Amino acid sequence: MGTYRETAEKQRRFFLSGSTLSYDFRKAMLLRLKDAMKKRESEILSALHEDLGKSEFEGYATELGVTYEEINYLLKNLRKLMRKKKVHTPITQFRASSYIIREPMGSTLIMSPWNYPLMLTLVPLAAAIAGGNTVIVKPSRYSRATSAVMKRMIDETFGEEYIALFEGGRETNEALLELRYDMVFFTGSPSVGRLVHSKCTEHLTPCILELGGKSPVIVDGSADISLAARRIAWGKYLNAGQTCVAPDYLLIQKGFEEKFIEAFRKEIGKMFGPDPLLSDDFPKIINERHFERVNSLIAGSKAAIGGSSDREKMKIEPTLLYPVSPEDPVMQEEIFGPVLPLLTFSSLDEAVEFVRKREKPLALYIFSSDRKNIDKVLSSVSFGGGCVNDTVVHLTAPELPFGGVGNSGMGSYHGSKGFEAFTHGKSIMDKAAWMDLPVRYAPFGGKIKLLRMLMK
């Protein structure tokens, strides 16, 4: 493989050749990607276990399975997505037709994180392929085993003039961002997202930023507490809390906190046994730096549940902190680990105001059987996406766009939105040549009455 610049130039030439544009080519490449994953399933699952301690079930469900579903959606709908879309034409432009053509962005860069290293790399890659682009892929250096598997898979499946994957750390990231692309897709933290965005502005390069933040869960007094405890525990401790849309803190109506804590304790026990640190179904923290950071958020706080850790296994026990103050360190940053702070509220207005005073979250979850309360939260709080009476699962629906707002990101993808993210909607008005109404041309004397009739 050539240097970063040489590869980027090869890809630009390949794109300009028109080779990526046809439906047949895009479909064939999506099928090739899926086949390559199928052939390496055991290798991928082993790498996910090595990097993050994911069980075979969790690795398949949250990485391979979600990616397969995304590719299947694109395969099923690709022809329709590529078709020009007719839109209304105003009568003043008679006789004409108006339509939108989706054209590829061109040469693109995808930068992916370590927490879902396969899925958050290959889902946007599938969208880029469907959109007809060439792609440079840069996965995280922290998920080394999975990045290495993807490197071998990409190199053996595609030519570097079409899709190329570069491993490496910060120096690689910086070198790649110095190059010019037609579109950049980044998934990661808001702090790094700002750096990516600043680099893109130098060339006026459009970018999509999938970031994160502190995603709240609100549980009111009408909620099914047992169900809420089960689904919040599942969503929080999936991938040991290292999920961008994991519940980051819990707001529960006063008077129900003790009932919730006991139900939560039971659900943790059901999922991971009496000692979660020994459970093969409970993943590990990605590396020592993050292990230390998450552990420091527990220090000095009251762990109502959990709080222990195992440095050798790089595991932190599923933990619920209570009581917690809004000023505590655990409430000042995205946790990205198996620690859930619990705070209480007296009225729903108080909970809504608490969330609205903070940065707009990537996700929000509301547990309630009161439709007025549900509607109030959904209409009053700005957030990327979320669930009613569940957590995290909105990511699994290809028809639901996924993305943040404000500090939690810009732009969205999944399903048709993924295709749109990697294409540009080119607007066309196709006018008839056999008719040319004279009303628009000077001189304008006496024409204003007709104009007012047509444009009122």
Order of alpha helices (4+ residues) and beta strands (2+ residues): alpha-alpha-alpha-alpha-alpha-beta-beta-beta-alpha-beta-alpha-beta-alpha-beta-alpha-beta-beta-alpha-beta-alpha-alpha-beta-beta-beta-beta-beta-alpha-beta-alpha-beta-beta-alpha-beta-alpha
